[in-house]
Amino acid sequence: MTQVAPTAPSAVQTSDPTPAPPPAPVPGSPQSGIRNRPPEHAIVAAITLPADQASTVSALATLRQIQAEELSSQLPVENAQTPKAQPSPETGEIGFADGFDRGHLTITTGFSSTAYDKLGVAAANRPQDLIPIPWAQLGDQPAQANYGDIVVQICSDDPYVCEHALHRVLYGLSGQATLVWAQVGVQRYTSREGRINRAEGRALTGFIDGTSNLDPRRCDHADDTLIFVDPDAVPGYPHVPATPQPVYGQPAPPSLPGDLRQPPASEPPWTKFGSYMVVRSTLVDFDKWDPANLGAQEQTIGRYKYSGAFLDLADDPANLKLPPAFAANQTAPGVPITAHTRKANPRGGAEDAQRRLFRRGYPLIVGSTNGIDRGLLFIAFARTISTQFEFIFRAWMRNPNFPTNNAGPDALFSFEKQVLCGGYYFVPPLTDPCDPTSWIVPTT
């Protein structure tokens, strides 16, 4: 945060002592859009800010104001006396009356590394694990590599409300900011109206999804420590092991990429209750997935399609929430070592549980003149990127030498059609838990 340097004391004091600098804002809580129930619809959009610091600060102030209005169902004043020779102050697609139904609207704002560049934030005062997304190291060739300066995650039970909120942002920031990309997601199917049921929510592949996910809504302190930054806890983050141990039931230890990042050494105090956000939007090749044999699909995922239970258990819905047999015995047969559930969470190393992250993604459905594309708008929140997403993705999922040499990458990658876009961001905490737009923006 901006700090005022105290004046050096003089030998003869001729006036009142120089006042101490104002205290930095104290983080109050995480932003909304992480802990709350995920609404039915989402738009995630990356936006570029002006090149100079003053204009960027001004644009962020405008963004706060627009978000405050949307999150309190307030609209710019427009009536019969509104000047006709000027643009309308309100875009108008939800009318002109305050108090509109927001459908549990949340707006979550994240900053990329380039945003802190434009704000002129000193290196030591930035989120220490935030870097430009390394597409090449991730093995991705996205259709749009630009990740913008900020990302906004807009969620509501009404898709029109999501659209209106983004429209207002772009309309209000016209001439100051530019939309880089936007992705639209819809919640997984569940038979219970108004709820997202983990026992029913199926991905577009037909498999039950999210049963092993972290859950910040149950106020589980252990889960929270993996999702939100705590500067005091940084020394305990897991490191990249110098010599991987053969703890995965294989004859030889895995080989890890030599350029994996170690965790940050520290985090600025203001980042407490902030969270790192990873976005990766992909299309799945359903022309290849749908004709695949049921057994082949289950071997790819590592779970039964009917019950959702792991393949090393009985195909019974009662086993849906049970851990896999390989968690206790890495040599247990049933789940292939390249199955998605095993590659993404092998459950074999002493520190594997500390690398889990919170997935809050949405299925992606994109219509075009050529038909319908389907995929996943992957959104994840974690206390780091290096020790969680990057390690999971590069050391485990993409790594053909994990859990043993020549094992192969995650089998699910063979059904991935195209990476569309994404980025790395930091979602700063709020100074006031009652004000969802009070996210901290350091300027020095």
CORRA-V121693 format. One record per residue. N is the residue number from 0. PHI is phi in degrees with one decimal (999 if undefined). PSI is psi in degrees with one decimal (none if undefined). OMEGA is omega in whole degrees, 0 to 359 (NA if undefined). Layout:
# CORRA-V121693
n->N phi->PHI psi->PSI omega->OMEGA
n->N phi->PHI psi->PSI omega->OMEGA
This chain:
# CORRA-V121693
n->0 phi->999 psi->162.6 omega->177
n->1 phi->-63.7 psi->129.9 omega->178
n->2 phi->-125.3 psi->140.0 omega->177
n->3 phi->-96.1 psi->119.2 omega->182
n->4 phi->-70.2 psi->130.3 omega->179
n->5 phi->-68.0 psi->148.9 omega->179
n->6 phi->-74.7 psi->140.0 omega->179
n->7 phi->-64.1 psi->138.3 omega->182
n->8 phi->-66.6 psi->145.6 omega->178
n->9 phi->-99.5 psi->164.9 omega->181
n->10 phi->-66.7 psi->-36.9 omega->180
n->11 phi->-118.7 psi->120.6 omega->182
n->12 phi->-89.0 psi->118.8 omega->184
n->13 phi->-109.8 psi->-3.2 omega->180
n->14 phi->-148.3 psi->-177.3 omega->178
n->15 phi->-60.2 psi->149.4 omega->178
n->16 phi->-58.1 psi->147.8 omega->177
n->17 phi->-59.1 psi->128.6 omega->182
n->18 phi->-65.3 psi->148.8 omega->178
n->19 phi->-67.5 psi->150.8 omega->178
n->20 phi->-62.2 psi->149.7 omega->180
n->21 phi->-62.8 psi->144.3 omega->180
n->22 phi->-65.8 psi->146.7 omega->177
n->23 phi->-68.5 psi->148.8 omega->178
n->24 phi->-57.4 psi->141.6 omega->179
n->25 phi->-95.2 psi->122.1 omega->180
n->26 phi->-57.0 psi->137.3 omega->181
n->27 phi->-102.1 psi->-40.1 omega->184
n->28 phi->-170.9 psi->167.9 omega->174
n->29 phi->-67.7 psi->159.5 omega->174
n->30 phi->-67.7 psi->156.6 omega->173
n->31 phi->-69.9 psi->162.9 omega->182
n->32 phi->93.7 psi->5.8 omega->176
n->33 phi->-119.8 psi->-56.1 omega->184
n->34 phi->-82.7 psi->-27.7 omega->188
n->35 phi->-74.4 psi->166.9 omega->175
n->36 phi->-58.6 psi->128.8 omega->179
n->37 phi->-67.3 psi->118.1 omega->177
n->38 phi->-62.1 psi->174.9 omega->188
n->39 phi->-69.3 psi->-30.2 omega->187
n->40 phi->-129.0 psi->152.3 omega->180
n->41 phi->-144.9 psi->144.4 omega->166
n->42 phi->-125.6 psi->125.8 omega->175
n->43 phi->-114.5 psi->125.8 omega->187
n->44 phi->-134.1 psi->137.0 omega->175
n->45 phi->-100.8 psi->136.4 omega->187
n->46 phi->-133.7 psi->138.5 omega->174
n->47 phi->-92.7 psi->148.1 omega->180
n->48 phi->-107.1 psi->168.3 omega->178
n->49 phi->-59.7 psi->159.7 omega->185
n->50 phi->-75.0 psi->-30.2 omega->184
n->51 phi->-97.5 psi->155.9 omega->187
n->52 phi->-62.7 psi->-47.2 omega->184
n->53 phi->-60.7 psi->-42.6 omega->180
n->54 phi->-68.9 psi->-35.2 omega->178
n->55 phi->-65.5 psi->-44.3 omega->178
n->56 phi->-60.1 psi->-41.8 omega->179
n->57 phi->-64.2 psi->-42.3 omega->180
n->58 phi->-63.3 psi->-39.0 omega->179
n->59 phi->-67.4 psi->-35.1 omega->176
n->60 phi->-64.4 psi->-40.9 omega->177
n->61 phi->-64.4 psi->-41.5 omega->179
n->62 phi->-60.1 psi->-43.3 omega->177
n->63 phi->-57.9 psi->-46.0 omega->183
n->64 phi->-62.6 psi->-43.6 omega->180
n->65 phi->-64.0 psi->-44.7 omega->180
n->66 phi->-62.3 psi->-40.8 omega->179
n->67 phi->-60.4 psi->-41.1 omega->179
n->68 phi->-66.3 psi->-45.3 omega->181
n->69 phi->-64.2 psi->-40.0 omega->184
n->70 phi->-78.8 psi->-3.4 omega->174
n->71 phi->-122.5 psi->14.3 omega->178
n->72 phi->57.1 psi->41.8 omega->176
n->73 phi->-111.1 psi->141.1 omega->180
n->74 phi->-121.9 psi->151.0 omega->175
n->75 phi->-57.4 psi->144.8 omega->183
n->76 phi->-66.9 psi->126.7 omega->174
n->77 phi->-145.9 psi->131.2 omega->180
n->78 phi->-151.5 psi->-167.1 omega->184
n->79 phi->-65.9 psi->-18.5 omega->180
n->80 phi->-93.7 psi->2.0 omega->179
n->81 phi->-61.5 psi->129.7 omega->181
n->82 phi->-55.3 psi->130.9 omega->182
n->83 phi->-81.1 psi->-15.9 omega->182
n->84 phi->-89.3 psi->6.1 omega->180
n->85 phi->-123.1 psi->156.7 omega->175
n->86 phi->-60.1 psi->149.3 omega->178
n->87 phi->-63.0 psi->136.0 omega->178
n->88 phi->-69.4 psi->-19.5 omega->182
n->89 phi->-124.7 psi->138.3 omega->182
n->90 phi->-65.6 psi->-32.2 omega->165
n->91 phi->95.3 psi->-6.3 omega->187
n->92 phi->-72.0 psi->-14.6 omega->173
n->93 phi->-114.7 psi->23.6 omega->177
n->94 phi->88.1 psi->-161.5 omega->186
n->95 phi->-132.9 psi->16.0 omega->181
n->96 phi->-104.3 psi->133.3 omega->174
n->97 phi->-65.0 psi->166.1 omega->176
n->98 phi->83.7 psi->17.4 omega->181
n->99 phi->-66.5 psi->154.4 omega->181
n->100 phi->-73.4 psi->115.4 omega->184
n->101 phi->-82.8 psi->-12.6 omega->180
n->102 phi->61.3 psi->43.2 omega->180
n->103 phi->60.3 psi->43.6 omega->181
n->104 phi->-62.7 psi->133.7 omega->167
n->105 phi->-130.6 psi->146.4 omega->175
n->106 phi->-129.0 psi->119.3 omega->181
n->107 phi->-111.6 psi->130.2 omega->186
n->108 phi->-115.7 psi->127.0 omega->178
n->109 phi->-124.3 psi->156.5 omega->184
n->110 phi->-120.2 psi->133.3 omega->174
n->111 phi->-87.4 psi->175.0 omega->181
n->112 phi->-62.8 psi->-32.4 omega->182
n->113 phi->-70.7 psi->-26.1 omega->176
n->114 phi->-64.9 psi->-42.6 omega->179
n->115 phi->-69.6 psi->-28.5 omega->172
n->116 phi->-60.9 psi->-49.3 omega->183
n->117 phi->-67.7 psi->-28.5 omega->178
n->118 phi->-80.9 psi->-9.1 omega->179
n->119 phi->71.4 psi->29.2 omega->182
n->120 phi->-75.6 psi->130.7 omega->179
n->121 phi->-61.5 psi->149.3 omega->183
n->122 phi->-56.0 psi->-40.0 omega->183
n->123 phi->-71.2 psi->-17.7 omega->183
n->124 phi->-103.4 psi->8.9 omega->178
n->125 phi->-94.5 psi->162.4 omega->169
n->126 phi->-59.5 psi->120.7 omega->194
n->127 phi->-75.2 psi->-15.9 omega->181
n->128 phi->-101.5 psi->7.6 omega->184
n->129 phi->-91.2 psi->122.0 omega->177
n->130 phi->-135.4 psi->165.7 omega->170
n->131 phi->-60.7 psi->142.3 omega->182
n->132 phi->-62.8 psi->125.1 omega->184
n->133 phi->-88.5 psi->78.9 omega->186
n->134 phi->-52.6 psi->-44.8 omega->183
n->135 phi->-63.9 psi->-43.3 omega->179
n->136 phi->-65.4 psi->-30.5 omega->177
n->137 phi->-76.8 psi->-11.2 omega->181
n->138 phi->79.6 psi->22.7 omega->183
n->139 phi->-110.0 psi->148.1 omega->172
n->140 phi->-127.6 psi->81.8 omega->186
n->141 phi->-70.7 psi->152.6 omega->175
n->142 phi->-64.1 psi->-33.6 omega->176
n->143 phi->-129.9 psi->108.1 omega->183
n->144 phi->-82.6 psi->-22.0 omega->181
n->145 phi->-67.5 psi->131.9 omega->182
n->146 phi->-111.1 psi->3.6 omega->177
n->147 phi->71.3 psi->-175.8 omega->178
n->148 phi->-98.7 psi->-34.9 omega->177
n->149 phi->-132.7 psi->157.7 omega->173
n->150 phi->-126.2 psi->140.0 omega->174
n->151 phi->-120.5 psi->127.2 omega->174
n->152 phi->-103.5 psi->113.1 omega->183
n->153 phi->-112.4 psi->119.8 omega->183
n->154 phi->-127.6 psi->138.2 omega->178
n->155 phi->-159.2 psi->158.7 omega->173
n->156 phi->-75.2 psi->-9.7 omega->179
n->157 phi->-117.0 psi->117.5 omega->181
n->158 phi->-63.3 psi->-25.9 omega->178
n->159 phi->-67.4 psi->-35.9 omega->178
n->160 phi->-66.6 psi->-41.5 omega->176
n->161 phi->-58.7 psi->-47.7 omega->181
n->162 phi->-61.7 psi->-43.2 omega->183
n->163 phi->-63.4 psi->-42.2 omega->181
n->164 phi->-61.8 psi->-44.3 omega->178
n->165 phi->-68.5 psi->-39.8 omega->178
n->166 phi->-59.1 psi->-44.7 omega->179
n->167 phi->-61.2 psi->-42.7 omega->180
n->168 phi->-60.4 psi->-48.9 omega->183
n->169 phi->-69.7 psi->-35.6 omega->178
n->170 phi->-67.1 psi->-44.2 omega->181
n->171 phi->-71.1 psi->-25.8 omega->180
n->172 phi->-103.6 psi->15.1 omega->179
n->173 phi->-57.5 psi->128.7 omega->183
n->174 phi->89.5 psi->-14.0 omega->179
n->175 phi->-110.4 psi->-32.5 omega->185
n->176 phi->-139.6 psi->158.8 omega->183
n->177 phi->-132.6 psi->136.5 omega->176
n->178 phi->-74.5 psi->127.1 omega->178
n->179 phi->-91.4 psi->-51.1 omega->175
n->180 phi->-157.4 psi->159.8 omega->175
n->181 phi->-142.9 psi->137.5 omega->179
n->182 phi->-124.9 psi->138.3 omega->185
n->183 phi->-112.9 psi->125.9 omega->180
n->184 phi->-121.3 psi->156.6 omega->177
n->185 phi->-130.8 psi->143.9 omega->187
n->186 phi->-66.9 psi->155.6 omega->178
n->187 phi->-62.4 psi->155.0 omega->182
n->188 phi->-69.7 psi->136.1 omega->171
n->189 phi->-147.6 psi->144.0 omega->183
n->190 phi->-79.4 psi->-5.8 omega->182
n->191 phi->-99.9 psi->109.4 omega->183
n->192 phi->-61.3 psi->132.9 omega->176
n->193 phi->80.5 psi->5.1 omega->180
n->194 phi->-133.4 psi->152.6 omega->172
n->195 phi->-109.5 psi->104.3 omega->185
n->196 phi->-95.1 psi->118.8 omega->182
n->197 phi->-61.5 psi->-27.7 omega->182
n->198 phi->-79.3 psi->-7.9 omega->183
n->199 phi->-125.2 psi->-23.2 omega->188
n->200 phi->-64.2 psi->109.8 omega->182
n->201 phi->-105.0 psi->139.4 omega->174
n->202 phi->-73.3 psi->170.5 omega->180
n->203 phi->-65.3 psi->-17.6 omega->175
n->204 phi->-74.4 psi->-11.2 omega->180
n->205 phi->96.7 psi->-3.1 omega->181
n->206 phi->-95.5 psi->143.9 omega->174
n->207 phi->-63.3 psi->135.5 omega->189
n->208 phi->-127.1 psi->141.4 omega->171
n->209 phi->93.6 psi->7.9 omega->184
n->210 phi->-70.1 psi->-24.9 omega->180
n->211 phi->-102.1 psi->12.9 omega->184
n->212 phi->-74.4 psi->155.7 omega->169
n->213 phi->-64.3 psi->157.2 omega->182
n->214 phi->-137.5 psi->91.9 omega->180
n->215 phi->-71.1 psi->-12.3 omega->182
n->216 phi->-77.1 psi->-17.7 omega->182
n->217 phi->-90.3 psi->9.8 omega->177
n->218 phi->57.5 psi->36.8 omega->177
n->219 phi->-82.9 psi->112.5 omega->183
n->220 phi->-59.5 psi->-36.2 omega->180
n->221 phi->-63.5 psi->-40.0 omega->177
n->222 phi->-68.2 psi->-43.3 omega->180
n->223 phi->-58.2 psi->-37.2 omega->182
n->224 phi->-66.7 psi->-19.4 omega->178
n->225 phi->-91.9 psi->-11.2 omega->185
n->226 phi->-104.8 psi->-38.2 omega->187
n->227 phi->-112.9 psi->144.6 omega->181
n->228 phi->-70.8 psi->136.5 omega->170
n->229 phi->-133.1 psi->104.5 omega->183
n->230 phi->-53.6 psi->-30.2 omega->181
n->231 phi->-71.7 psi->-20.2 omega->184
n->232 phi->-94.4 psi->-5.7 omega->185
n->233 phi->-55.5 psi->-40.0 omega->180
n->234 phi->-59.2 psi->-19.9 omega->181
n->235 phi->-91.6 psi->1.8 omega->180
n->236 phi->-64.5 psi->144.6 omega->179
n->237 phi->-69.7 psi->142.7 omega->179
n->238 phi->-99.9 psi->166.4 omega->172
n->239 phi->-71.9 psi->121.9 omega->184
n->240 phi->-67.0 psi->136.9 omega->178
n->241 phi->-66.3 psi->-39.2 omega->178
n->242 phi->-132.7 psi->101.1 omega->179
n->243 phi->-57.2 psi->139.1 omega->181
n->244 phi->-94.9 psi->149.2 omega->179
n->245 phi->-77.5 psi->70.5 omega->184
n->246 phi->-103.3 psi->9.5 omega->184
n->247 phi->-110.8 psi->24.1 omega->176
n->248 phi->71.8 psi->22.2 omega->183
n->249 phi->-112.8 psi->159.7 omega->182
n->250 phi->-69.9 psi->-20.8 omega->181
n->251 phi->-138.4 psi->151.9 omega->179
n->252 phi->-69.0 psi->157.6 omega->178
n->253 phi->-71.5 psi->158.4 omega->172
n->254 phi->-103.5 psi->127.8 omega->182
n->255 phi->-105.4 psi->150.7 omega->175
n->256 phi->-55.3 psi->139.6 omega->184
n->257 phi->-76.7 psi->-11.5 omega->183
n->258 phi->-109.2 psi->22.6 omega->175
n->259 phi->-63.1 psi->140.4 omega->181
n->260 phi->-79.5 psi->139.8 omega->171
n->261 phi->-79.6 psi->160.2 omega->180
n->262 phi->-66.2 psi->160.5 omega->178
n->263 phi->-63.9 psi->151.9 omega->179
n->264 phi->-78.3 psi->-24.4 omega->182
n->265 phi->-162.6 psi->172.0 omega->174
n->266 phi->-138.3 psi->142.6 omega->177
n->267 phi->-60.1 psi->146.6 omega->181
n->268 phi->-54.9 psi->-33.4 omega->185
n->269 phi->-68.6 psi->-14.1 omega->183
n->270 phi->-80.2 psi->-6.6 omega->183
n->271 phi->-58.6 psi->131.1 omega->183
n->272 phi->76.9 psi->4.8 omega->168
n->273 phi->-80.0 psi->174.8 omega->181
n->274 phi->-150.9 psi->141.6 omega->174
n->275 phi->-80.7 psi->140.9 omega->184
n->276 phi->-123.3 psi->130.6 omega->176
n->277 phi->-117.6 psi->130.7 omega->176
n->278 phi->-120.1 psi->132.6 omega->176
n->279 phi->-147.7 psi->106.6 omega->183
n->280 phi->-99.3 psi->125.2 omega->185
n->281 phi->-134.5 psi->153.6 omega->171
n->282 phi->-102.1 psi->141.3 omega->177
n->283 phi->-101.4 psi->141.0 omega->180
n->284 phi->-82.5 psi->86.6 omega->181
n->285 phi->-74.7 psi->-18.0 omega->173
n->286 phi->-65.9 psi->-23.2 omega->176
n->287 phi->-96.1 psi->-36.6 omega->183
n->288 phi->-71.0 psi->-49.4 omega->187
n->289 phi->-59.4 psi->-41.3 omega->180
n->290 phi->-76.9 psi->-9.1 omega->181
n->291 phi->-64.9 psi->143.2 omega->179
n->292 phi->-59.8 psi->148.6 omega->180
n->293 phi->-55.0 psi->-44.1 omega->180
n->294 phi->-62.0 psi->-38.6 omega->179
n->295 phi->-67.2 psi->-39.2 omega->177
n->296 phi->-62.6 psi->-44.4 omega->181
n->297 phi->-65.5 psi->-37.0 omega->177
n->298 phi->-66.4 psi->-32.9 omega->178
n->299 phi->-67.3 psi->-43.5 omega->182
n->300 phi->-83.3 psi->-40.8 omega->184
n->301 phi->97.1 psi->6.8 omega->178
n->302 phi->-132.6 psi->159.8 omega->173
n->303 phi->-75.4 psi->141.5 omega->181
n->304 phi->-72.4 psi->-35.5 omega->182
n->305 phi->-70.3 psi->-58.9 omega->189
n->306 phi->-92.6 psi->-25.2 omega->185
n->307 phi->86.3 psi->-4.7 omega->180
n->308 phi->-71.2 psi->155.9 omega->176
n->309 phi->-64.9 psi->152.0 omega->183
n->310 phi->-67.4 psi->-15.4 omega->178
n->311 phi->-93.6 psi->14.1 omega->173
n->312 phi->-122.5 psi->176.9 omega->177
n->313 phi->-73.9 psi->147.7 omega->180
n->314 phi->-77.2 psi->75.7 omega->186
n->315 phi->-137.7 psi->128.0 omega->179
n->316 phi->-54.9 psi->-23.9 omega->179
n->317 phi->-66.5 psi->-17.8 omega->181
n->318 phi->-96.3 psi->6.6 omega->186
n->319 phi->-55.6 psi->-44.0 omega->186
n->320 phi->-95.0 psi->4.4 omega->180
n->321 phi->-78.8 psi->145.8 omega->176
n->322 phi->-69.6 psi->157.2 omega->180
n->323 phi->-70.3 psi->157.8 omega->177
n->324 phi->-63.9 psi->-31.3 omega->182
n->325 phi->-68.8 psi->-13.4 omega->177
n->326 phi->-65.8 psi->-34.6 omega->179
n->327 phi->-94.4 psi->-26.8 omega->182
n->328 phi->-140.4 psi->101.0 omega->185
n->329 phi->-63.5 psi->-15.4 omega->178
n->330 phi->-93.6 psi->2.0 omega->181
n->331 phi->-61.5 psi->131.9 omega->180
n->332 phi->-77.3 psi->164.8 omega->174
n->333 phi->125.3 psi->-55.5 omega->181
n->334 phi->-99.4 psi->115.5 omega->180
n->335 phi->-58.6 psi->151.1 omega->182
n->336 phi->-70.4 psi->-14.1 omega->177
n->337 phi->-102.8 psi->4.6 omega->177
n->338 phi->-63.5 psi->146.7 omega->185
n->339 phi->-57.1 psi->-45.9 omega->183
n->340 phi->-63.5 psi->-27.7 omega->181
n->341 phi->-88.1 psi->-36.7 omega->178
n->342 phi->-68.2 psi->-37.5 omega->183
n->343 phi->-81.6 psi->-20.5 omega->180
n->344 phi->-153.7 psi->80.3 omega->187
n->345 phi->-71.4 psi->-21.5 omega->174
n->346 phi->58.7 psi->32.2 omega->183
n->347 phi->-116.6 psi->-28.8 omega->182
n->348 phi->-90.4 psi->158.8 omega->182
n->349 phi->-62.6 psi->-28.9 omega->184
n->350 phi->-106.5 psi->5.4 omega->184
n->351 phi->-59.3 psi->-38.6 omega->182
n->352 phi->-65.6 psi->-25.4 omega->179
n->353 phi->-78.8 psi->-5.9 omega->181
n->354 phi->-99.0 psi->-1.4 omega->179
n->355 phi->-66.0 psi->153.1 omega->177
n->356 phi->-132.8 psi->170.1 omega->181
n->357 phi->-98.3 psi->114.8 omega->178
n->358 phi->-92.9 psi->127.3 omega->181
n->359 phi->-132.3 psi->40.6 omega->185
n->360 phi->-79.8 psi->173.1 omega->180
n->361 phi->-131.6 psi->139.2 omega->170
n->362 phi->-57.4 psi->147.2 omega->185
n->363 phi->-113.9 psi->127.1 omega->178
n->364 phi->-129.5 psi->116.0 omega->186
n->365 phi->-121.8 psi->116.0 omega->177
n->366 phi->-90.0 psi->147.9 omega->178
n->367 phi->-152.8 psi->177.0 omega->178
n->368 phi->-69.3 psi->-13.1 omega->178
n->369 phi->-96.6 psi->-1.4 omega->181
n->370 phi->130.2 psi->-143.8 omega->181
n->371 phi->-124.8 psi->128.9 omega->171
n->372 phi->-101.6 psi->143.1 omega->181
n->373 phi->-128.2 psi->148.5 omega->180
n->374 phi->-172.2 psi->-145.8 omega->183
n->375 phi->-139.9 psi->127.6 omega->169
n->376 phi->-91.1 psi->89.0 omega->183
n->377 phi->-75.2 psi->124.6 omega->176
n->378 phi->-131.3 psi->128.3 omega->180
n->379 phi->-136.0 psi->148.2 omega->177
n->380 phi->-125.1 psi->137.7 omega->183
n->381 phi->-158.6 psi->165.4 omega->180
n->382 phi->-76.5 psi->-18.2 omega->173
n->383 phi->-143.6 psi->169.1 omega->168
n->384 phi->-101.9 psi->-40.9 omega->186
n->385 phi->-63.7 psi->-47.0 omega->186
n->386 phi->-86.2 psi->-9.6 omega->183
n->387 phi->-117.1 psi->-86.7 omega->185
n->388 phi->-56.5 psi->-52.1 omega->184
n->389 phi->-62.7 psi->-41.4 omega->180
n->390 phi->-66.2 psi->-46.1 omega->178
n->391 phi->-58.6 psi->-46.6 omega->187
n->392 phi->-73.0 psi->-44.3 omega->187
n->393 phi->-92.8 psi->-40.0 omega->182
n->394 phi->-81.1 psi->-27.7 omega->182
n->395 phi->-110.9 psi->-65.0 omega->191
n->396 phi->-68.5 psi->-50.3 omega->181
n->397 phi->-80.0 psi->-19.7 omega->188
n->398 phi->-74.2 psi->113.5 omega->179
n->399 phi->-70.5 psi->-11.5 omega->181
n->400 phi->-105.4 psi->25.5 omega->175
n->401 phi->-127.3 psi->133.6 omega->4
n->402 phi->-82.9 psi->-0.9 omega->176
n->403 phi->-148.1 psi->163.2 omega->182
n->404 phi->-57.5 psi->136.3 omega->177
n->405 phi->64.7 psi->22.9 omega->177
n->406 phi->-68.3 psi->-37.2 omega->183
n->407 phi->105.9 psi->159.9 omega->178
n->408 phi->-75.6 psi->175.4 omega->175
n->409 phi->-51.8 psi->126.5 omega->183
n->410 phi->-62.3 psi->-23.1 omega->182
n->411 phi->-69.1 psi->-23.8 omega->179
n->412 phi->-62.3 psi->-25.2 omega->181
n->413 phi->-69.1 psi->-12.6 omega->178
n->414 phi->-106.6 psi->6.6 omega->179
n->415 phi->-83.2 psi->128.6 omega->186
n->416 phi->-94.2 psi->-46.0 omega->184
n->417 phi->-161.9 psi->133.2 omega->169
n->418 phi->-85.5 psi->125.4 omega->185
n->419 phi->-88.9 psi->-50.3 omega->186
n->420 phi->-172.3 psi->179.8 omega->177
n->421 phi->159.9 psi->-166.6 omega->180
n->422 phi->171.8 psi->170.3 omega->173
n->423 phi->-105.9 psi->136.5 omega->182
n->424 phi->-144.8 psi->161.5 omega->171
n->425 phi->-117.8 psi->126.4 omega->179
n->426 phi->-97.1 psi->102.6 omega->185
n->427 phi->-69.6 psi->156.1 omega->178
n->428 phi->-75.4 psi->170.9 omega->177
n->429 phi->-95.2 psi->143.8 omega->172
n->430 phi->-80.4 psi->-24.1 omega->180
n->431 phi->-130.6 psi->111.9 omega->182
n->432 phi->-63.0 psi->-15.6 omega->178
n->433 phi->-91.9 psi->-3.1 omega->180
n->434 phi->-121.8 psi->101.4 omega->184
n->435 phi->-69.1 psi->-4.9 omega->177
n->436 phi->-107.1 psi->12.2 omega->183
n->437 phi->-91.0 psi->32.0 omega->179
n->438 phi->-64.3 psi->143.7 omega->186
n->439 phi->-78.8 psi->133.6 omega->175
n->440 phi->-127.5 psi->98.8 omega->177
n->441 phi->-69.0 psi->145.2 omega->182
n->442 phi->-118.1 psi->-1.7 omega->177
n->443 phi->-140.0 psi->none omega->NA
